[in-house]
Amino acid sequence: MKNLKKVLAVLMAVALIVTVFAACGKKEEGGNKPAEKTGMSADLLPRQEIKTDVKIPAEFKIGLICLHDENSTYDKNFIDSLKAAAKGMGLTDDQVIIVPNIGEDTDCYDAAVDLAKNKGCSVIFADSFGHESFMKQAAKEFPNVQFCHATGTSSKTAGIENFHNAFASIYEGRYLAGIAAGMKLNEMITAGKITAEQAIIGYVGAFTYAEVVSGMTSFYLGARSVCPSATMKVRYTGSWYDQAKEQEAATALIEQDKCVLISQHADSLGAPTACELKNVPNVSYNGSTYSAGENTFIISSAINWAPYFQYIIEQTVKGEKIDTDWTGTIATGSVVLSGINQDVAAEGTADAINKAIEEFKAGTLHVFDTSKFTVEGKNLTEYLADVDGDFKGETNVIHDGYFDESNAKDFRSAPYFDIIIDGVTNLNTNYGD
């Protein structure tokens, strides 16, 4: 009887949790009755349905090598994108092989060889920067298999015909998400919760790599475009995926550094969890983290890899060349935004973001407009960036008044904006301090 009571108690508790989550509700101030919520809006930049006119042979297979598994928001985004592309193109489960938890070491080479030699894959994709050298090694040994790699830098200089890099203009999505952050800061200032000088954003970064710096800077510039007094403080974890460190960094930004809104370029739910526990607004990355931050999540930006997966599958099946380096854009459906949590976001957020989206489409808005930021008090007129992947700045990427980021045609797809601009403070370039 005692055990039965325990079981019934657990079931009632689970039912209560499910009911509260399904209601998606804030509580009315001063009461316990759940208020009616407006909930999540439709995605502002939705993932488009994948369709193809190309007939995919039954023997075709594609392999995906992931640094982590679906517990990582970063890897989950790739996995979900490939599954969406496969479904839209009519691929069966047997034609899609996902290999998770492959480190940035010889395990990647071994996994790539296995996919090519033993699993019969015609296309193999790896999702992490450190996979690149091992993918190139395998590509040389299997010239009839296409090897594609995200965030890599060397496809143009490697001279390997079947090796390719790809990325997206996610800095535009980050900028749009930053607008949502800036609108929230303005709401807090107007409500008297903070002063203009207290509009401090906290940012949890993985590494001091250009990919992270580009993303955090574009996010900050988006926020500052609507909240000019905003500043940003950054803590790095030294890991792409470490929930404890990410939560610790976000908590420190909130408690020690007086940050009133948090965003991140790190792959776990650590930062969103810290925000929910501290009731601090959060803008996430790689997909909605609403489930971990119902009362604090605002919006998320992400790269949608489905259009690229469709492209490389179709090109391979047709026997046509895959671009050596490729950058997806808003126009290709490669940059997406989740819906807005209307119970947390400031009023007018959707309108402000949609206005900027139209400006991006018209070509009148450039994220890294050099008139909009300074470095040590000066506007940049020239910047020699590392676009060859040799860690040496050799190419001027500023023209027509803006820093031309992730330009695969003229430079490269992977980010090369690595400048700490005025208004942004790195708190620990020694990871974990």
C-alpha positions as CSV (number, residue, x, y, z in Angstrom):
1,M,0.0,0.0,0.0
2,K,2.9,2.3,0.9
3,N,4.5,1.7,-2.5
4,L,1.2,2.3,-4.3
5,K,0.9,5.7,-2.6
6,K,4.4,6.5,-3.7
7,V,3.6,5.6,-7.3
8,L,0.4,7.7,-7.2
9,A,2.3,10.6,-5.8
10,V,4.9,10.5,-8.6
11,L,2.3,10.2,-11.3
12,M,0.4,13.2,-9.8
13,A,3.6,15.2,-9.7
14,V,4.4,14.3,-13.3
15,A,0.9,15.2,-14.4
16,L,1.2,18.6,-12.7
17,I,4.5,19.3,-14.4
18,V,3.1,18.4,-17.8
19,T,0.0,20.6,-17.2
20,V,2.1,23.6,-16.2
21,F,4.5,23.2,-19.2
22,A,1.6,22.8,-21.6
23,A,0.0,25.9,-20.3
24,C,3.2,27.8,-21.1
25,G,2.0,30.4,-18.6
26,K,3.5,33.1,-16.4
27,K,1.8,33.6,-13.1
28,E,-0.2,36.7,-12.5
29,E,1.7,39.1,-10.3
30,G,0.5,38.9,-6.7
31,G,-1.4,35.6,-7.3
32,N,-1.0,31.9,-8.0
33,K,-3.5,31.6,-10.8
34,P,-1.7,31.1,-14.2
35,A,-2.3,34.0,-16.5
36,E,-3.2,33.3,-20.1
37,K,-0.1,33.5,-22.2
38,T,0.3,34.6,-25.8
39,G,3.1,32.0,-26.1
40,M,5.6,31.7,-29.0
41,S,5.1,33.5,-32.2
42,A,5.6,31.9,-35.6
43,D,9.3,31.6,-36.6
44,L,10.4,35.0,-38.1
45,L,12.8,33.2,-40.5
46,P,11.3,29.7,-40.7
47,R,13.0,26.6,-42.0
48,Q,11.7,26.0,-45.5
49,E,10.3,22.7,-46.6
50,I,12.9,20.7,-48.6
51,K,11.7,19.4,-52.0
52,T,13.7,18.0,-55.0
53,D,13.1,17.0,-58.6
54,V,16.3,14.9,-58.6
55,K,15.7,11.2,-58.3
56,I,18.0,9.8,-55.6
57,P,19.2,6.3,-56.3
58,A,18.5,3.7,-53.6
59,E,22.2,2.9,-53.2
60,F,23.1,6.6,-52.4
61,K,24.2,7.2,-48.8
62,I,25.3,10.2,-46.9
63,G,27.3,10.2,-43.6
64,L,27.4,12.9,-40.9
65,I,30.3,13.0,-38.4
66,C,29.3,14.9,-35.3
67,L,31.6,16.2,-32.5
68,H,28.9,15.5,-29.9
69,D,25.4,14.1,-30.0
70,E,21.9,15.5,-29.8
71,N,22.5,16.8,-26.3
72,S,24.6,19.5,-27.8
73,T,22.5,22.2,-29.4
74,Y,25.2,22.6,-32.1
75,D,25.3,19.0,-33.2
76,K,21.5,18.6,-32.8
77,N,21.1,21.5,-35.3
78,F,23.1,19.6,-37.9
79,I,21.4,16.3,-37.2
80,D,17.9,17.9,-37.4
81,S,18.9,19.6,-40.7
82,L,20.1,16.4,-42.3
83,K,17.0,14.6,-41.2
84,A,14.8,17.3,-42.7
85,A,16.7,17.3,-46.0
86,A,16.6,13.5,-46.1
87,K,12.9,13.4,-45.5
88,G,12.1,16.1,-48.1
89,M,14.3,14.3,-50.7
90,G,12.8,10.9,-50.0
91,L,15.9,9.2,-48.5
92,T,15.3,6.2,-46.2
93,D,16.8,5.9,-42.8
94,D,19.3,3.4,-44.2
95,Q,20.7,6.1,-46.6
96,V,21.6,8.5,-43.7
97,I,24.3,7.4,-41.3
98,I,25.0,9.7,-38.3
99,V,28.1,9.1,-36.3
100,P,28.1,11.0,-33.0
101,N,30.8,11.8,-30.4
102,I,33.8,11.9,-32.8
103,G,36.6,14.0,-31.4
104,E,38.8,16.4,-33.3
105,D,41.5,13.7,-33.6
106,T,42.3,10.6,-35.5
107,D,38.9,9.2,-34.6
108,C,37.5,11.5,-37.2
109,Y,39.8,10.0,-39.9
110,D,38.8,6.5,-38.8
111,A,35.1,7.4,-39.0
112,A,35.4,9.0,-42.4
113,V,37.3,6.0,-43.8
114,D,34.7,3.6,-42.4
115,L,31.8,5.7,-43.9
116,A,33.6,5.7,-47.3
117,K,35.0,2.2,-47.4
118,N,32.6,0.1,-45.4
119,K,29.4,2.0,-45.3
120,G,29.3,3.0,-49.0
121,C,28.7,6.7,-48.5
122,S,29.0,9.0,-51.5
123,V,29.0,12.1,-49.4
124,I,30.6,12.6,-45.9
125,F,30.1,15.7,-43.9
126,A,31.9,16.6,-40.6
127,D,30.6,19.4,-38.4
128,S,33.5,20.7,-36.3
129,F,36.5,23.0,-37.0
130,G,39.0,20.5,-35.7
131,H,37.8,17.7,-38.0
132,E,39.2,19.4,-41.0
133,S,42.7,17.9,-41.3
134,F,41.4,14.4,-40.9
135,M,38.7,15.0,-43.5
136,K,41.3,16.2,-45.9
137,Q,43.4,13.1,-45.3
138,A,40.5,10.8,-46.0
139,A,39.5,12.8,-49.1
140,K,42.9,12.2,-50.7
141,E,42.4,8.5,-50.2
142,F,38.9,8.3,-51.6
143,P,38.7,10.6,-54.6
144,N,35.3,9.3,-55.7
145,V,33.7,10.4,-52.4
146,Q,32.7,14.0,-51.6
147,F,34.0,15.2,-48.3
148,C,32.3,18.4,-46.9
149,H,33.2,20.3,-43.8
150,A,31.6,23.0,-41.7
151,T,33.6,26.0,-40.3
152,G,36.7,24.9,-42.1
153,T,39.2,27.3,-43.7
154,S,41.4,25.5,-46.2
155,S,39.4,24.1,-49.1
156,K,40.5,26.8,-51.5
157,T,44.2,26.3,-50.7
158,A,44.2,22.5,-50.2
159,G,44.0,21.6,-53.9
160,I,41.8,18.6,-53.2
161,E,39.0,18.4,-55.8
162,N,36.6,16.4,-53.6
163,F,37.1,18.4,-50.4
164,H,34.7,21.4,-49.6
165,N,34.0,23.9,-46.9
166,A,30.7,25.6,-46.1
167,F,29.2,28.1,-43.6
168,A,26.4,30.7,-43.6
169,S,26.0,34.4,-43.0
170,I,24.9,33.6,-39.5
171,Y,26.2,37.0,-38.4
172,E,23.0,38.4,-40.0
173,G,20.9,36.1,-37.8
174,R,23.0,37.0,-34.8
175,Y,22.4,40.7,-35.5
176,L,18.7,40.2,-35.7
177,A,18.7,38.3,-32.4
178,G,20.7,41.2,-31.0
179,I,17.9,43.5,-32.0
180,A,15.6,41.5,-29.8
181,A,18.1,41.8,-26.9
182,G,18.3,45.6,-27.4
183,M,14.6,46.0,-27.4
184,K,14.4,44.1,-24.1
185,L,17.1,46.3,-22.6
186,N,15.1,49.4,-23.7
187,E,12.0,47.9,-22.0
188,M,13.9,47.4,-18.8
189,I,15.3,51.0,-19.0
190,T,11.8,52.5,-19.6
191,A,10.3,50.5,-16.8
192,G,13.0,51.8,-14.4
193,K,14.4,48.3,-13.7
194,I,17.9,49.5,-14.9
195,T,19.5,52.7,-16.0
196,A,20.9,53.2,-19.5
197,E,24.4,52.7,-18.1
198,Q,23.3,49.4,-16.6
199,A,22.3,47.9,-20.0
200,I,25.2,45.4,-19.8
201,I,24.9,42.2,-21.8
202,G,26.8,39.1,-20.7
203,Y,28.1,36.6,-23.3
204,V,29.3,33.1,-22.7
205,G,31.8,32.2,-25.5
206,A,33.5,28.9,-26.1
207,F,36.9,30.0,-27.5
208,T,38.4,33.3,-28.7
209,Y,38.2,32.0,-32.3
210,A,37.0,34.3,-35.1
211,E,33.7,32.3,-35.4
212,V,32.9,33.2,-31.8
213,V,34.1,36.8,-32.0
214,S,32.2,37.4,-35.2
215,G,29.0,36.0,-33.7
216,M,29.2,37.9,-30.5
217,T,30.1,41.1,-32.2
218,S,27.3,41.0,-34.7
219,F,24.9,40.2,-31.8
220,Y,26.2,43.2,-29.9
221,L,25.9,45.5,-32.9
222,G,22.3,44.4,-33.4
223,A,21.6,45.2,-29.7
224,R,23.3,48.5,-29.9
225,S,21.4,49.5,-33.1
226,V,18.3,49.9,-30.9
227,C,19.9,50.4,-27.5
228,P,22.9,52.7,-28.0
229,S,24.0,52.6,-24.3
230,A,24.5,48.8,-24.3
231,T,27.8,47.3,-23.5
232,M,28.9,43.7,-23.4
233,K,31.1,41.5,-21.1
234,V,32.4,38.1,-22.3
235,R,33.5,35.1,-20.4
236,Y,35.1,32.1,-22.3
237,T,34.9,28.5,-21.2
238,G,37.6,26.9,-23.3
239,S,35.1,24.2,-24.5
240,W,32.4,23.9,-27.1
241,Y,30.3,21.8,-24.8
242,D,30.5,21.9,-21.1
243,Q,27.2,22.5,-19.3
244,A,28.8,23.1,-15.9
245,K,31.3,25.7,-17.1
246,E,28.7,27.4,-19.3
247,Q,26.3,27.7,-16.4
248,E,29.1,28.9,-14.1
249,A,30.2,31.5,-16.6
250,A,26.6,32.8,-17.1
251,T,26.1,32.9,-13.3
252,A,29.3,34.9,-12.8
253,L,28.3,37.3,-15.5
254,I,25.0,37.8,-13.7
255,E,26.1,37.9,-10.1
256,Q,29.7,39.4,-10.3
257,D,29.6,41.4,-13.5
258,K,26.1,42.8,-13.2
259,C,24.9,41.7,-16.6
260,V,21.2,42.0,-17.1
261,L,20.8,39.8,-20.2
262,I,22.8,36.8,-21.4
263,S,23.6,35.3,-24.8
264,Q,26.1,32.6,-25.8
265,H,28.2,30.8,-28.4
266,A,28.4,27.5,-26.5
267,D,26.5,24.3,-27.1
268,S,24.8,23.2,-23.9
269,L,21.8,24.4,-21.9
270,G,24.2,25.8,-19.3
271,A,23.6,29.5,-19.9
272,P,19.9,29.3,-20.5
273,T,19.5,27.3,-17.3
274,A,21.5,29.9,-15.3
275,C,19.2,32.6,-16.8
276,E,16.1,30.7,-15.8
277,L,17.3,30.2,-12.2
278,K,18.3,33.9,-11.9
279,N,15.3,35.2,-13.9
280,V,17.5,37.0,-16.4
281,P,16.5,37.3,-20.1
282,N,18.3,35.0,-22.5
283,V,18.9,35.0,-26.2
284,S,20.2,31.5,-27.3
285,Y,21.8,30.0,-30.4
286,N,21.4,26.9,-32.6
287,G,17.8,26.6,-31.8
288,S,15.1,27.4,-29.3
289,T,15.9,26.8,-25.6
290,Y,12.4,27.6,-24.5
291,S,12.2,24.2,-22.8
292,A,15.0,25.2,-20.4
293,G,14.0,28.8,-20.0
294,E,10.2,29.3,-20.3
295,N,10.3,32.5,-18.3
296,T,13.5,34.0,-19.7
297,F,14.0,32.8,-23.3
298,I,13.4,35.5,-25.9
299,I,14.6,34.2,-29.3
300,S,17.3,32.1,-31.0
301,S,19.2,32.3,-34.3
302,A,20.7,29.3,-36.1
303,I,22.2,28.1,-39.3
304,N,19.8,25.8,-41.2
305,W,22.1,23.3,-42.9
306,A,19.2,21.6,-44.8
307,P,19.7,23.7,-48.0
308,Y,23.4,22.8,-48.1
309,F,22.7,19.1,-47.5
310,Q,20.2,19.2,-50.3
311,Y,22.7,21.0,-52.5
312,I,25.6,18.5,-52.0
313,I,23.3,15.5,-52.4
314,E,21.8,16.8,-55.6
315,Q,25.2,17.8,-57.1
316,T,26.7,14.4,-56.2
317,V,23.8,12.4,-57.7
318,K,23.9,14.5,-60.9
319,G,27.7,14.2,-61.1
320,E,28.1,17.9,-61.0
321,K,30.7,20.0,-59.2
322,I,30.2,21.1,-55.6
323,D,31.5,24.6,-54.8
324,T,34.9,24.5,-53.1
325,D,33.6,27.0,-50.6
326,W,29.9,27.9,-50.0
327,T,28.1,30.5,-47.9
328,G,24.4,30.1,-47.2
329,T,22.3,33.2,-46.7
330,I,18.9,34.4,-45.6
331,A,17.9,34.1,-49.3
332,T,18.9,30.4,-49.4
333,G,17.0,29.7,-46.2
334,S,20.3,29.0,-44.4
335,V,19.9,31.6,-41.7
336,V,16.8,31.1,-39.5
337,L,15.2,32.6,-36.4
338,S,13.0,30.9,-34.0
339,G,9.7,32.4,-32.9
340,I,9.6,35.1,-30.3
341,N,8.6,34.2,-26.7
342,Q,6.0,37.0,-26.6
343,D,5.7,36.7,-22.8
344,V,9.3,37.8,-22.4
345,A,10.2,39.8,-25.5
346,A,9.6,43.6,-25.5
347,E,6.7,44.9,-27.4
348,G,7.6,45.8,-31.0
349,T,10.4,43.3,-31.3
350,A,9.0,41.4,-34.3
351,D,8.4,44.7,-36.2
352,A,12.0,45.8,-35.5
353,I,13.4,42.5,-36.6
354,N,11.3,42.3,-39.8
355,K,12.4,45.8,-40.7
356,A,16.0,44.7,-40.5
357,I,15.3,41.5,-42.5
358,E,13.9,43.6,-45.4
359,E,17.0,45.8,-45.3
360,F,19.3,42.8,-45.5
361,K,17.3,41.5,-48.4
362,A,17.5,44.9,-50.1
363,G,21.3,45.1,-49.5
364,T,21.0,48.3,-47.6
365,L,22.1,46.9,-44.2
366,H,25.6,45.6,-43.5
367,V,26.2,44.2,-40.0
368,F,29.9,45.3,-39.9
369,D,29.3,48.8,-41.3
370,T,32.6,50.4,-40.2
371,S,30.8,53.7,-39.4
372,K,28.8,51.9,-36.7
373,F,31.7,50.7,-34.5
374,T,35.2,51.8,-33.4
375,V,38.4,50.0,-32.3
376,E,40.4,52.0,-29.7
377,G,38.3,55.0,-30.6
378,K,38.9,54.8,-34.4
379,N,36.8,53.7,-37.4
380,L,38.5,51.0,-39.5
381,T,39.3,51.8,-43.1
382,E,41.4,48.6,-43.8
383,Y,41.8,45.3,-42.1
384,L,44.1,42.5,-43.1
385,A,42.2,39.3,-42.2
386,D,43.3,35.7,-42.3
387,V,41.3,34.2,-45.1
388,D,43.8,31.5,-46.2
389,G,43.6,29.7,-42.9
390,D,47.3,30.2,-42.1
391,F,46.7,32.4,-39.1
392,K,48.3,35.4,-40.8
393,G,46.4,38.5,-41.8
394,E,47.0,38.9,-45.5
395,T,43.8,40.1,-47.2
396,N,42.0,43.5,-46.9
397,V,38.3,42.6,-46.3
398,I,37.0,46.1,-45.8
399,H,35.4,47.8,-48.9
400,D,32.5,50.1,-49.6
401,G,32.4,51.1,-46.0
402,Y,31.9,47.6,-44.4
403,F,33.8,44.5,-43.3
404,D,32.8,41.8,-45.8
405,E,32.4,38.8,-43.6
406,S,32.0,35.1,-44.7
407,N,32.3,36.0,-48.4
408,A,33.0,32.5,-49.9
409,K,33.3,33.9,-53.5
410,D,36.1,36.4,-52.8
411,F,37.5,35.3,-49.4
412,R,36.1,32.2,-47.5
413,S,32.9,31.1,-45.9
414,A,34.1,30.5,-42.3
415,P,34.2,33.8,-40.3
416,Y,37.3,35.9,-40.1
417,F,36.1,38.8,-38.1
418,D,38.3,38.5,-35.0
419,I,38.3,42.1,-33.7
420,I,37.3,43.2,-30.2
421,I,35.5,46.4,-30.8
422,D,34.9,49.2,-28.3
423,G,32.0,48.5,-25.9
424,V,33.0,44.8,-25.7
425,T,35.2,43.6,-22.8
426,N,36.9,40.2,-22.6
427,L,37.0,39.2,-19.0
428,N,39.0,36.0,-19.3
429,T,41.0,35.2,-22.4
430,N,42.7,32.6,-20.3
431,Y,39.9,30.0,-20.4
432,G,38.3,29.2,-17.1
433,D,39.7,32.1,-15.1
